[in-house]
Amino acid sequence: MKRISEWLPTSVDRRVRVIAWVYLAAQILLVGTGGLVRLTGSGLGCPTWPKCTDGSLVNTPEMGIHGVIEFGNRLLGAVLGLVAVLAFLAVVRLRRERPDLFRLALFAGLGIPAQAVIGGISVLTQLDPTIVGLHFVISAVLVALCTAFVYRVYTGNGERATVVPRWYAVLTHVTSAVVAITIVVGILTTGSGPHAGDENAPRNGLDSEFLQHVHSWPAYLTVALTIALVIGAWGLGRSLRAWTLALLAVEAVQVAVGLVQANTGLPAGLVGIHMVLACMLAAAMTAVVLHLKEPVALPADGTPPVTRQVAAR
């Protein structure tokens, strides 16, 4: 134990940064494999939970490819759990100096067993679309937390100040709210569509074709708001400008994929890409919000610093 304790980082070094990036990538990858489970009709490849079958923890040859895909996704979830533990251990000795990293690692880590339980409930309820949708919502939240974790390992702790004008901050938060609405409506749309994860799985009973149109409304609004963010960020610093452009790029690809899939009968491959892009959208939006503030050093007399927002009023 002493040897392990000695290995744990006492500062934010390369190990912590690598773990943070692996954590974020694994969260998004798990969404991709979860989509594969659903889109190949393997949602009940392991018909029970927490075991794969009543008599086996793992899939059996008789279960075929669906059992392999479903159990593979569960196995990747266990690997993600190990990454979460590693991320927590990487910052546990920094909990006093960097409580922000400690809290992010803790909350994101607690989300992993919560996801496992919700995934189990979805199997036990024969892939109820409400439970499956909640599963995706939590995945998006965990992606946002891991994005914040990555951001914070590159920035210092302590006092942070807004570095944009008030109107720009308000516009950014409005955009993030519309992004959240877009993702939720997309989940409802998927829950009404043909890719249920199993041919006997229930659907939410909503009109899929109508929901596709409803889903497009906040999506196009998100693009319009993001264009305004890109234009407004042009004089507000290179980092913010780069992240708003990245957000716009993800949205452009997402819209293109959405249009193609809607006009080609919702092919499974494109639906899977659309799901992964939704999490990348959540990550990019989170990064933009985080760049509204920057760490600042307090003056010697301890008075609050004057920010660019104040100067811009």
Backbone bond lengths (Angstrom), bond angles and torsions (degrees), N, CA, C in turn:
res aa  C-N    CA-C-N  psi(-1)  N-CA   C-N-CA  omega(-1)  CA-C   N-CA-C  phi
1 M - - - 1.460 - - 1.524 111.48 -
2 K 1.330 116.01 -38.16 1.456 119.57 179.76 1.517 110.42 -63.78
3 R 1.348 115.63 -39.93 1.459 118.87 179.77 1.522 110.70 -64.53
4 I 1.338 117.11 -40.25 1.465 120.57 177.57 1.519 110.50 -64.01
5 S 1.330 116.50 -43.30 1.459 121.00 179.66 1.525 111.33 -60.67
6 E 1.331 115.90 -38.28 1.461 119.77 179.96 1.526 111.57 -68.02
7 W 1.353 116.23 -27.21 1.460 119.13 -179.86 1.524 111.71 -75.83
8 L 1.329 117.28 -27.22 1.458 120.36 -174.81 1.522 110.45 -61.26
9 P 1.322 117.86 135.06 1.470 121.47 -177.94 1.529 112.61 -60.76
10 T 1.306 115.31 143.71 1.463 121.90 174.21 1.527 110.89 -110.41
11 S 1.325 116.22 2.58 1.462 122.77 175.35 1.523 107.59 -152.11
12 V 1.306 115.82 165.16 1.465 119.57 178.89 1.523 107.68 -78.35
13 D 1.324 115.02 97.93 1.458 120.18 -178.15 1.525 110.09 -111.82
14 R 1.330 114.97 -168.53 1.460 119.86 -176.31 1.524 111.53 -61.50
15 R 1.333 118.00 -35.89 1.460 120.84 179.37 1.520 111.39 -59.32
16 V 1.320 116.74 -44.37 1.466 121.09 -179.11 1.526 110.08 -64.83
17 R 1.321 116.56 -41.18 1.466 119.60 -179.04 1.527 111.48 -66.59
18 V 1.319 116.72 -42.14 1.467 120.06 178.88 1.526 110.37 -63.18
19 I 1.327 116.75 -44.81 1.465 120.70 179.22 1.526 110.49 -61.07
20 A 1.323 117.20 -39.94 1.466 120.65 -179.93 1.527 110.95 -61.60
21 W 1.320 116.75 -44.47 1.467 120.17 179.71 1.530 111.54 -67.50
22 V 1.329 116.68 -40.93 1.468 120.52 177.67 1.524 109.99 -62.03
23 Y 1.312 116.67 -39.99 1.467 122.66 179.52 1.526 110.43 -59.86
24 L 1.323 116.49 -48.52 1.463 120.76 -179.89 1.528 110.74 -64.31
25 A 1.337 116.66 -45.64 1.462 120.13 -179.25 1.527 111.06 -62.01
26 A 1.335 116.74 -40.16 1.466 120.61 -179.63 1.523 111.41 -66.15
27 Q 1.337 116.86 -36.79 1.469 119.57 177.95 1.523 110.47 -61.69
28 I 1.332 116.46 -44.99 1.470 120.41 -179.20 1.529 110.41 -69.63
29 L 1.339 116.95 -39.19 1.465 120.69 178.63 1.519 111.18 -61.34
30 L 1.336 116.74 -38.18 1.464 120.03 179.78 1.526 111.06 -64.06
31 V 1.324 116.69 -34.92 1.465 119.98 175.03 1.525 109.75 -63.19
32 G 1.342 115.99 -40.63 1.455 119.84 178.62 1.517 112.69 -63.01
33 T 1.323 117.33 -44.24 1.471 120.08 179.67 1.529 110.93 -71.27
34 G 1.339 116.13 -33.18 1.468 118.95 174.71 1.519 110.87 -63.49
35 G 1.342 115.60 -38.99 1.460 119.43 175.51 1.516 111.54 -64.23
36 L 1.340 116.41 -38.63 1.465 120.30 177.82 1.522 110.96 -60.88
37 V 1.330 116.47 -40.58 1.466 120.88 177.69 1.518 109.89 -58.47
38 R 1.298 115.67 -47.33 1.459 120.46 -175.55 1.527 111.73 -70.38
39 L 1.338 116.14 -42.52 1.458 120.68 -172.12 1.523 113.27 -77.93
40 T 1.340 116.55 -15.61 1.469 119.87 176.13 1.521 111.77 -100.05
41 G 1.341 116.49 7.06 1.456 119.85 -179.61 1.514 112.95 70.07
42 S 1.349 115.97 28.30 1.467 120.59 -176.49 1.521 113.09 -102.97
43 G 1.326 116.77 14.67 1.458 120.16 -175.97 1.512 113.99 -59.12
44 L 1.327 116.34 -29.12 1.464 120.62 177.12 1.526 110.41 -113.87
45 G 1.346 114.96 28.11 1.457 119.85 175.95 1.514 111.02 -59.71
46 C 1.336 115.89 -36.19 1.471 122.55 166.07 1.526 104.96 -106.10
47 P 1.323 118.05 106.15 1.466 120.16 -169.79 1.516 115.34 -75.43
48 T 1.322 118.29 -4.58 1.456 119.44 179.14 1.527 109.64 -138.91
49 W 1.328 115.67 -179.89 1.472 121.26 -177.57 1.525 107.98 -156.27
50 P 1.321 120.76 142.82 1.465 127.98 7.55 1.525 114.68 -80.29
51 K 1.353 118.16 -15.60 1.456 119.15 174.33 1.521 109.60 -76.12
52 C 1.339 114.54 161.98 1.460 118.64 177.57 1.524 110.19 -75.23
53 T 1.330 116.85 -38.92 1.453 122.81 171.67 1.529 107.62 -133.71
54 D 1.303 117.17 173.02 1.464 120.10 179.84 1.521 111.98 -59.87
55 G 1.339 116.25 -29.41 1.455 118.85 -176.56 1.509 115.59 -111.75
56 S 1.338 118.22 3.37 1.457 120.25 -176.39 1.526 111.16 -144.51
57 L 1.324 115.36 135.51 1.458 120.36 177.09 1.521 110.75 -73.03
58 V 1.344 116.23 -31.40 1.467 121.52 -177.38 1.526 109.19 -110.71
59 N 1.326 115.26 169.31 1.463 119.50 177.82 1.525 110.44 -69.78
60 T 1.305 115.78 155.88 1.460 122.20 -179.93 1.532 109.06 -113.77
61 P 1.342 117.73 158.67 1.468 119.97 -179.49 1.525 113.18 -56.67
62 E 1.327 117.60 -32.25 1.462 121.31 -178.41 1.528 112.30 -64.87
63 M 1.318 117.21 -19.80 1.462 121.08 -176.68 1.521 112.43 -81.46
64 G 1.331 116.43 -12.60 1.452 120.52 175.50 1.521 113.89 68.80
65 I 1.334 114.94 -159.14 1.465 121.53 -174.54 1.522 111.93 -66.77
66 H 1.333 117.51 -31.67 1.464 119.50 179.96 1.529 111.23 -64.19
67 G 1.318 116.24 -39.09 1.460 119.65 176.72 1.511 111.70 -66.04
68 V 1.335 116.95 -38.36 1.473 121.39 178.32 1.523 110.15 -62.48
69 I 1.340 116.65 -46.01 1.471 120.70 -177.06 1.524 111.08 -66.24
70 E 1.332 116.68 -46.39 1.462 119.56 -178.65 1.523 111.53 -65.72
71 F 1.338 116.84 -45.06 1.461 118.38 -179.88 1.527 110.69 -68.21
72 G 1.331 116.67 -33.42 1.466 119.48 176.31 1.513 111.91 -60.98
73 N 1.331 116.76 -39.14 1.466 120.46 177.60 1.524 110.80 -66.39
74 R 1.338 117.01 -40.14 1.465 120.30 176.79 1.528 110.51 -63.69
75 L 1.319 115.79 -38.94 1.467 119.89 179.99 1.519 110.70 -65.42
76 L 1.331 116.33 -40.80 1.468 119.39 177.46 1.520 110.34 -64.96
77 G 1.342 117.53 -34.45 1.464 120.22 175.44 1.509 111.19 -61.81
78 A 1.342 117.04 -38.22 1.466 120.58 177.17 1.521 110.81 -66.68
79 V 1.340 116.91 -38.48 1.470 120.67 176.78 1.525 110.20 -63.40
80 L 1.340 116.14 -41.38 1.466 120.16 177.23 1.525 110.23 -61.25
81 G 1.340 116.70 -37.38 1.460 119.89 176.41 1.521 111.54 -60.82
82 L 1.328 117.26 -39.97 1.461 120.97 177.79 1.532 110.76 -65.78
83 V 1.335 116.40 -39.12 1.467 119.99 176.65 1.528 110.18 -63.32
84 A 1.335 116.70 -38.98 1.467 120.99 178.13 1.523 110.72 -62.27
85 V 1.332 116.84 -42.84 1.467 120.79 177.54 1.521 109.96 -62.94
86 L 1.327 116.22 -41.97 1.464 120.80 179.95 1.530 110.76 -63.67
87 A 1.334 116.52 -41.07 1.466 120.32 178.29 1.522 111.07 -63.89
88 F 1.333 116.36 -40.35 1.462 120.27 179.21 1.532 110.43 -65.15
89 L 1.338 116.60 -44.12 1.463 119.95 179.24 1.527 111.67 -65.17
90 A 1.330 115.90 -30.39 1.459 119.88 -178.39 1.524 112.61 -67.00
91 V 1.350 116.55 -22.97 1.468 118.94 -177.30 1.517 112.51 -118.83
92 V 1.343 117.74 2.89 1.461 118.97 -174.22 1.532 111.12 -65.51
93 R 1.323 118.53 -33.91 1.459 120.60 177.80 1.529 112.33 -79.71
94 L 1.334 115.69 -4.77 1.469 120.54 178.64 1.525 111.65 -102.91
95 R 1.340 117.14 9.50 1.459 119.86 -170.62 1.522 113.19 -62.05
96 R 1.329 118.43 -26.30 1.469 120.07 177.79 1.524 110.91 -84.66
97 E 1.338 116.78 -43.03 1.458 119.86 -179.51 1.524 112.45 -76.93
98 R 1.332 116.59 -33.95 1.465 120.65 -178.94 1.527 111.17 -130.75
99 P 1.331 117.37 68.36 1.471 119.71 179.53 1.519 112.65 -61.76
100 D 1.334 117.55 -24.43 1.461 120.55 178.25 1.527 110.86 -63.64
101 L 1.327 116.83 -44.90 1.462 120.35 178.84 1.526 110.92 -67.15
102 F 1.311 116.50 -38.50 1.461 120.86 179.45 1.523 110.62 -62.19
103 R 1.337 117.18 -45.64 1.465 120.82 -179.20 1.529 111.25 -65.51
104 L 1.330 116.78 -43.40 1.461 119.87 -179.72 1.521 111.35 -62.49
105 A 1.332 116.78 -44.15 1.462 120.57 178.99 1.529 110.76 -64.51
106 L 1.323 116.48 -38.00 1.467 120.52 -179.65 1.522 111.15 -67.16
107 F 1.330 117.42 -50.16 1.461 120.69 -177.11 1.530 111.63 -65.62
108 A 1.340 116.33 -42.92 1.466 119.59 178.17 1.525 110.37 -64.29
109 G 1.322 115.96 -39.11 1.460 119.73 179.20 1.509 112.70 -65.18
110 L 1.336 117.55 -39.48 1.461 120.93 178.65 1.530 111.37 -66.35
111 G 1.330 115.80 -23.74 1.454 119.18 178.62 1.515 113.33 -70.33
112 I 1.327 117.78 -23.11 1.468 120.72 -177.51 1.537 111.10 -66.67
113 P 1.348 119.77 -54.20 1.473 117.95 177.13 1.527 112.65 -63.49
114 A 1.349 116.78 -31.88 1.463 119.11 176.32 1.527 110.53 -61.79
115 Q 1.337 115.82 -41.86 1.455 120.14 177.41 1.522 111.68 -63.78
116 A 1.326 116.14 -40.11 1.463 120.14 179.90 1.530 110.51 -61.91
117 V 1.330 116.36 -42.66 1.462 120.52 -179.85 1.530 110.57 -66.04
118 I 1.335 116.62 -44.45 1.471 120.00 179.93 1.527 110.06 -64.60
119 G 1.342 116.24 -39.13 1.455 119.28 175.75 1.519 111.33 -61.60
120 G 1.329 116.18 -39.81 1.458 120.28 177.21 1.512 111.82 -64.45
121 I 1.334 116.29 -41.15 1.472 119.95 178.64 1.522 110.44 -63.78
122 S 1.337 116.91 -37.49 1.468 119.75 179.04 1.526 111.03 -62.29
123 V 1.337 116.43 -37.20 1.471 119.73 177.25 1.525 110.13 -69.06
124 L 1.332 116.76 -45.05 1.457 120.86 -177.17 1.526 112.36 -67.87
125 T 1.341 117.05 -21.65 1.467 121.20 177.33 1.525 111.47 -100.37
126 Q 1.335 115.81 17.80 1.470 121.49 177.68 1.534 111.86 59.43
127 L 1.336 115.10 41.43 1.471 122.80 176.12 1.529 112.29 64.44
128 D 1.311 115.06 48.66 1.466 119.85 174.60 1.533 108.66 -56.11
129 P 1.346 118.65 126.45 1.471 120.55 -174.18 1.524 114.00 -61.89
130 T 1.326 118.18 -28.55 1.472 120.49 177.62 1.525 110.50 -67.37
131 I 1.324 117.12 -43.14 1.463 121.31 178.89 1.519 110.40 -67.95
132 V 1.323 116.35 -42.32 1.470 120.44 178.66 1.531 110.01 -62.71
133 G 1.335 116.23 -40.45 1.460 119.72 177.75 1.514 112.50 -63.99
134 L 1.346 116.56 -41.42 1.464 120.83 176.65 1.521 110.39 -61.25
135 H 1.324 116.23 -37.73 1.465 122.18 177.44 1.532 110.13 -56.35
136 F 1.330 116.46 -43.24 1.469 120.52 -179.09 1.521 111.34 -71.95
137 V 1.342 116.90 -39.48 1.461 120.25 178.91 1.535 110.63 -57.44
138 I 1.328 115.85 -46.27 1.466 119.80 -179.92 1.521 110.45 -65.13
139 S 1.334 117.31 -35.85 1.464 120.13 176.27 1.526 110.74 -59.52
140 A 1.333 116.66 -43.32 1.461 120.70 179.65 1.534 110.81 -64.29
141 V 1.334 116.58 -39.75 1.469 120.67 177.85 1.529 110.21 -64.03
142 L 1.327 117.42 -42.32 1.457 121.17 179.77 1.524 111.27 -65.94
143 V 1.327 116.75 -36.44 1.471 120.32 175.09 1.528 109.95 -62.07
144 A 1.333 116.88 -42.12 1.468 120.69 178.26 1.530 111.12 -63.28
145 L 1.346 117.21 -42.04 1.464 120.62 178.55 1.527 111.29 -63.61
146 C 1.325 116.61 -41.47 1.467 119.93 179.64 1.526 111.20 -69.46
147 T 1.329 116.75 -32.27 1.465 120.14 174.41 1.525 110.17 -63.73
148 A 1.327 116.23 -43.39 1.464 120.56 177.00 1.523 110.71 -63.13
149 F 1.330 116.81 -37.20 1.465 121.21 178.59 1.526 110.42 -62.72
150 V 1.336 116.41 -45.42 1.467 120.27 177.12 1.519 110.64 -60.36
151 Y 1.331 116.34 -45.77 1.469 120.45 -178.97 1.524 111.56 -60.32
152 R 1.323 115.71 -43.54 1.461 119.34 -174.86 1.536 113.15 -71.94
153 V 1.329 118.53 -25.32 1.465 117.59 178.16 1.528 111.06 -71.11
154 Y 1.328 116.55 -15.16 1.462 120.29 178.09 1.529 112.48 -100.49
155 T 1.327 117.54 -4.56 1.456 120.67 179.47 1.515 109.57 -124.45
156 G 1.288 116.50 155.00 1.460 120.72 -177.80 1.516 112.30 -78.55
157 N 1.316 114.59 169.71 1.456 121.52 177.64 1.523 108.67 -92.19
158 G 1.297 116.44 175.25 1.461 120.35 174.74 1.514 112.40 104.25
159 E 1.314 115.58 -158.90 1.462 122.73 -175.58 1.523 110.81 -59.87
160 R 1.330 115.34 133.62 1.457 120.78 177.66 1.519 108.29 -126.42
161 A 1.307 116.20 141.76 1.466 120.50 -177.02 1.519 110.28 -126.89
162 T 1.333 115.91 145.46 1.455 121.12 176.46 1.523 109.45 -68.01
163 V 1.323 116.27 133.04 1.466 120.28 -176.13 1.528 111.64 -116.93
164 V 1.325 116.39 20.99 1.467 120.94 178.02 1.520 108.65 -131.66
165 P 1.321 117.61 159.30 1.464 119.87 175.09 1.533 111.22 -63.12
166 R 1.321 116.47 156.32 1.458 120.88 -177.05 1.531 111.38 -58.11
167 W 1.333 117.88 -42.10 1.460 120.09 -177.52 1.527 110.71 -60.91
168 Y 1.330 115.83 -35.66 1.464 119.15 -178.11 1.527 110.33 -71.13
169 A 1.325 116.82 -39.28 1.458 120.38 177.62 1.532 110.70 -62.87
170 V 1.341 116.46 -43.11 1.462 120.42 178.78 1.529 110.31 -62.65
171 L 1.334 116.80 -43.97 1.462 121.39 -179.95 1.534 110.72 -61.48
172 T 1.325 116.41 -39.35 1.467 120.62 179.44 1.521 111.11 -64.48
173 H 1.314 116.80 -44.27 1.468 119.71 -179.09 1.525 111.43 -69.29
174 V 1.322 117.33 -34.50 1.467 120.08 174.49 1.529 109.55 -63.24
175 T 1.330 116.29 -43.33 1.464 120.85 178.39 1.524 111.04 -60.68
176 S 1.330 117.05 -42.49 1.465 120.00 -179.98 1.530 111.14 -64.30
177 A 1.332 116.75 -35.64 1.463 120.07 177.39 1.526 110.89 -66.30
178 V 1.323 116.66 -40.21 1.468 120.27 179.10 1.528 109.98 -68.52
179 V 1.328 117.50 -36.00 1.462 121.12 175.37 1.530 109.82 -59.85
180 A 1.336 116.22 -45.13 1.471 120.35 179.21 1.527 110.90 -61.09
181 I 1.337 116.98 -42.36 1.467 120.85 178.40 1.525 110.35 -63.11
182 T 1.335 116.45 -41.33 1.464 121.08 179.38 1.522 110.85 -59.73
183 I 1.329 116.46 -44.33 1.467 120.52 -179.07 1.523 110.80 -65.92
184 V 1.330 117.15 -43.00 1.468 120.46 -178.66 1.528 110.87 -65.25
185 V 1.339 117.28 -43.78 1.463 119.97 178.26 1.532 110.04 -64.76
186 G 1.322 116.22 -35.39 1.461 119.65 176.10 1.517 111.85 -62.96
187 I 1.324 116.53 -38.31 1.472 120.82 177.09 1.521 110.37 -64.19
188 L 1.332 117.02 -43.25 1.472 120.77 177.76 1.532 110.76 -62.76
189 T 1.337 115.77 -38.77 1.460 120.05 179.19 1.518 110.87 -63.83
190 T 1.336 116.26 -44.97 1.457 120.21 178.55 1.524 110.94 -63.83
191 G 1.334 116.38 -36.57 1.453 120.58 179.66 1.512 114.00 -67.63
192 S 1.336 116.56 -14.48 1.463 120.29 178.28 1.521 112.00 -102.10
193 G 1.338 116.21 -8.33 1.453 121.37 -173.58 1.520 114.17 -88.69
194 P 1.335 115.76 -167.97 1.464 120.48 -172.11 1.523 115.08 -81.57
195 H 1.317 118.00 -16.61 1.467 120.47 -173.61 1.529 109.89 -94.04
196 A 1.332 115.04 83.05 1.460 120.72 -174.16 1.516 113.51 -92.94
197 G 1.335 117.00 -13.03 1.462 120.31 -177.08 1.509 112.76 97.77
198 D 1.328 116.46 -18.25 1.455 122.29 176.91 1.531 107.28 -163.30
199 E 1.327 116.52 144.40 1.462 119.74 -175.21 1.524 113.01 -64.03
200 N 1.326 117.43 -21.19 1.460 120.76 -179.87 1.526 113.35 -102.63
201 A 1.328 117.01 3.93 1.462 120.55 -178.76 1.522 110.51 -71.02
202 P 1.329 118.52 144.21 1.470 120.79 -179.83 1.524 111.24 -73.20
203 R 1.321 116.01 158.81 1.460 123.82 173.62 1.522 108.54 -112.76
204 N 1.326 117.32 166.98 1.468 118.65 -175.99 1.526 113.16 -81.63
205 G 1.318 117.67 -3.06 1.460 121.33 174.51 1.513 115.38 81.47
206 L 1.321 118.45 1.92 1.464 121.41 -179.92 1.531 110.10 -84.00
207 D 1.320 115.54 160.75 1.462 121.64 -179.93 1.523 109.38 -76.43
208 S 1.324 117.08 108.06 1.464 121.95 -174.37 1.525 112.08 -62.81
209 E 1.341 116.72 -43.33 1.465 120.02 -177.56 1.522 110.90 -65.10
210 F 1.326 116.75 -42.29 1.466 120.31 178.37 1.527 110.57 -65.09
211 L 1.343 116.70 -41.76 1.463 120.29 -179.27 1.528 111.91 -64.23
212 Q 1.323 117.33 -30.75 1.460 119.35 176.55 1.524 110.70 -60.81
213 H 1.333 116.39 -39.57 1.468 119.94 177.31 1.526 110.58 -69.04
214 V 1.336 116.56 -43.38 1.469 120.39 179.14 1.519 110.44 -60.99
215 H 1.328 116.02 -39.73 1.462 121.34 179.70 1.528 111.14 -61.70
216 S 1.319 116.80 -33.59 1.467 120.07 -176.98 1.526 112.33 -71.36
217 W 1.344 117.49 -26.36 1.469 119.58 -176.21 1.530 112.12 -63.07
218 P 1.344 120.05 -56.54 1.465 117.93 177.63 1.529 112.52 -67.05
219 A 1.333 116.89 -25.34 1.468 119.32 178.47 1.524 110.62 -64.71
220 Y 1.333 116.94 -46.85 1.468 120.27 179.03 1.535 110.72 -68.17
221 L 1.328 116.67 -35.37 1.462 119.61 176.52 1.523 110.56 -64.04
222 T 1.333 116.53 -38.82 1.461 120.78 177.01 1.521 110.99 -59.51
223 V 1.329 116.72 -43.94 1.467 120.83 179.46 1.527 110.23 -62.54
224 A 1.333 117.27 -44.46 1.468 120.72 -179.82 1.525 111.15 -62.11
225 L 1.327 116.70 -44.39 1.465 120.56 178.91 1.527 111.18 -64.97
226 T 1.320 116.54 -37.65 1.464 120.09 -179.44 1.528 110.86 -67.68
227 I 1.321 117.14 -37.83 1.475 119.82 175.66 1.524 109.70 -59.48
228 A 1.342 116.50 -40.94 1.467 120.08 176.68 1.528 110.59 -63.30
229 L 1.347 117.24 -37.99 1.468 120.15 177.51 1.516 111.43 -65.05
230 V 1.327 116.95 -40.75 1.465 120.73 179.34 1.527 110.44 -62.18
231 I 1.324 115.80 -46.41 1.462 120.03 179.95 1.524 110.07 -63.75
232 G 1.324 117.11 -44.64 1.460 120.43 -179.41 1.504 113.68 -67.54
233 A 1.338 117.29 -26.60 1.470 120.81 -177.72 1.517 112.71 -80.65
234 W 1.312 117.38 -7.24 1.463 119.06 -172.31 1.529 113.18 -60.46
235 G 1.314 117.20 -30.29 1.459 119.01 178.92 1.515 113.51 -108.26
236 L 1.345 117.23 16.86 1.456 120.59 -173.80 1.523 114.04 -112.54
237 G 1.293 117.87 13.07 1.464 119.98 176.89 1.517 112.89 117.05
238 R 1.326 114.80 148.47 1.458 121.02 -175.22 1.530 112.74 -64.82
239 S 1.346 118.31 -40.40 1.462 121.02 -176.50 1.523 111.42 -63.55
240 L 1.319 116.23 -47.12 1.465 119.87 -179.90 1.520 110.66 -64.53
241 R 1.314 115.98 -40.53 1.462 119.80 178.61 1.538 110.48 -61.70
242 A 1.334 116.43 -43.12 1.466 120.74 -178.77 1.530 111.47 -64.44
243 W 1.338 116.96 -40.85 1.457 119.62 -177.28 1.527 112.38 -74.60
244 T 1.324 118.10 -32.79 1.465 118.89 175.36 1.529 110.27 -68.41
245 L 1.330 116.73 -36.17 1.464 119.94 175.98 1.532 110.72 -66.19
246 A 1.341 116.11 -39.69 1.470 119.91 177.28 1.523 110.48 -62.74
247 L 1.337 115.74 -41.61 1.470 120.15 178.00 1.521 110.46 -61.36
248 L 1.321 116.68 -44.18 1.462 120.72 -179.80 1.531 110.54 -64.39
249 A 1.333 117.21 -38.02 1.462 120.85 179.56 1.525 111.10 -64.21
250 V 1.342 116.95 -43.53 1.468 120.24 177.73 1.524 110.28 -61.57
251 E 1.322 116.46 -42.47 1.460 120.24 -179.82 1.521 111.58 -64.41
252 A 1.343 116.75 -39.66 1.463 120.16 -179.81 1.525 110.83 -62.35
253 V 1.328 116.31 -44.12 1.468 119.93 178.07 1.522 110.27 -66.17
254 Q 1.331 115.70 -41.02 1.469 120.53 -179.62 1.518 111.52 -61.67
255 V 1.321 116.75 -44.30 1.468 120.98 178.91 1.523 110.47 -64.37
256 A 1.337 116.82 -43.24 1.467 120.75 179.86 1.528 110.74 -61.00
257 V 1.336 116.84 -46.37 1.464 120.90 179.20 1.528 110.15 -63.57
258 G 1.335 116.37 -41.58 1.458 120.02 179.84 1.519 112.44 -61.92
259 L 1.337 117.02 -41.96 1.458 120.49 179.79 1.524 111.44 -66.00
260 V 1.333 116.08 -42.69 1.464 119.88 -179.41 1.526 110.55 -65.25
261 Q 1.342 116.45 -45.50 1.472 118.25 -177.57 1.523 111.55 -66.42
262 A 1.331 116.59 -35.44 1.464 119.81 179.89 1.519 112.19 -67.91
263 N 1.332 116.39 -28.01 1.464 120.52 -177.46 1.521 113.45 -100.39
264 T 1.342 116.69 4.28 1.463 120.15 179.15 1.523 111.95 -126.14
265 G 1.335 115.96 21.01 1.452 119.23 175.11 1.516 115.30 79.29
266 L 1.331 117.57 26.43 1.471 122.67 176.75 1.534 113.26 55.20
267 P 1.343 118.62 59.09 1.465 119.90 176.76 1.525 110.92 -62.34
268 A 1.327 115.81 141.48 1.462 121.10 -172.40 1.524 112.73 -57.22
269 G 1.325 117.31 -41.28 1.459 120.18 -177.68 1.515 112.49 -59.85
270 L 1.332 116.30 -44.74 1.468 120.07 -179.43 1.518 111.40 -69.55
271 V 1.322 116.91 -35.99 1.469 119.53 177.41 1.527 109.63 -62.67
272 G 1.336 117.27 -40.67 1.466 120.81 177.66 1.516 111.82 -62.77
273 I 1.329 116.67 -43.56 1.468 120.45 177.52 1.524 110.10 -62.00
274 H 1.327 116.18 -40.03 1.466 121.53 179.79 1.535 110.48 -61.19
275 M 1.327 117.36 -38.86 1.465 121.86 179.29 1.526 111.15 -65.44
276 V 1.335 116.23 -45.74 1.466 119.93 179.69 1.523 110.47 -64.47
277 L 1.333 116.47 -40.85 1.462 120.51 178.74 1.528 111.37 -63.31
278 A 1.328 117.64 -31.65 1.465 120.23 177.49 1.525 110.34 -61.63
279 C 1.337 117.05 -39.77 1.460 119.75 177.93 1.521 111.45 -72.53
280 M 1.330 117.03 -35.10 1.466 119.89 174.49 1.527 110.54 -65.01
281 L 1.325 116.39 -34.64 1.465 121.07 175.46 1.523 110.46 -63.22
282 A 1.337 116.56 -44.32 1.467 120.50 177.90 1.518 110.59 -61.52
283 A 1.334 116.94 -39.80 1.466 120.90 179.89 1.525 111.28 -66.41
284 A 1.325 117.09 -45.83 1.465 120.66 -178.49 1.523 111.22 -65.75
285 M 1.345 117.21 -40.11 1.458 120.50 178.59 1.527 110.50 -64.54
286 T 1.329 115.94 -40.39 1.464 120.19 177.46 1.525 110.68 -61.31
287 A 1.332 116.80 -41.89 1.463 120.75 179.97 1.523 111.29 -62.60
288 V 1.329 117.07 -39.76 1.471 120.07 178.51 1.523 110.31 -63.84
289 V 1.331 116.82 -45.82 1.469 120.47 179.20 1.526 110.55 -60.11
290 L 1.313 117.43 -42.36 1.467 120.87 -178.85 1.524 112.42 -63.89
291 H 1.323 117.06 -29.74 1.464 120.08 -178.51 1.529 113.48 -81.71
292 L 1.349 116.14 3.19 1.462 118.24 173.60 1.518 111.50 -71.26
293 K 1.349 116.20 -21.73 1.458 121.28 -179.99 1.523 109.97 -123.82
294 E 1.312 115.03 154.33 1.458 121.51 176.61 1.516 109.66 -137.25
295 P 1.345 117.13 150.52 1.468 119.50 175.44 1.530 110.26 -63.65
296 V 1.308 115.63 140.81 1.464 120.19 178.01 1.519 108.79 -132.26
297 A 1.311 115.13 153.21 1.461 121.15 176.23 1.527 108.55 -93.40
298 L 1.328 116.77 128.19 1.469 120.58 177.14 1.520 110.61 -68.29
299 P 1.334 117.43 140.84 1.457 120.12 173.95 1.529 110.96 -60.25
300 A 1.307 115.71 164.93 1.463 121.01 -176.58 1.522 112.23 -59.72
301 D 1.343 117.80 -31.06 1.461 119.60 -178.73 1.527 112.68 -85.29
302 G 1.357 116.83 -1.43 1.460 120.33 175.23 1.509 114.99 81.76
303 T 1.347 119.26 5.04 1.454 121.03 179.73 1.520 109.79 -75.64
304 P 1.331 117.50 150.69 1.472 120.31 -179.82 1.515 111.58 -59.60
305 P 1.322 116.84 142.29 1.455 119.91 179.89 1.526 111.88 -73.08
306 V 1.305 117.57 154.46 1.447 122.30 175.14 1.521 107.53 -87.36
307 T 1.307 116.22 122.42 1.456 119.92 -176.50 1.508 111.16 -98.12
308 R 1.339 114.14 170.06 1.446 119.01 177.41 1.520 111.05 -64.65
309 Q 1.344 116.85 -28.12 1.463 119.31 178.21 1.517 110.60 -63.08
310 V 1.352 114.98 -45.76 1.465 119.54 179.18 1.520 110.24 -61.98
311 A 1.321 114.80 -42.93 1.463 119.73 -177.40 1.531 111.46 -65.79
312 A 1.355 114.97 -26.19 1.463 118.80 -175.50 1.522 112.47 -85.79
313 R 1.306 118.70 -9.90 1.461 120.94 -178.07 1.526 111.11 -66.58
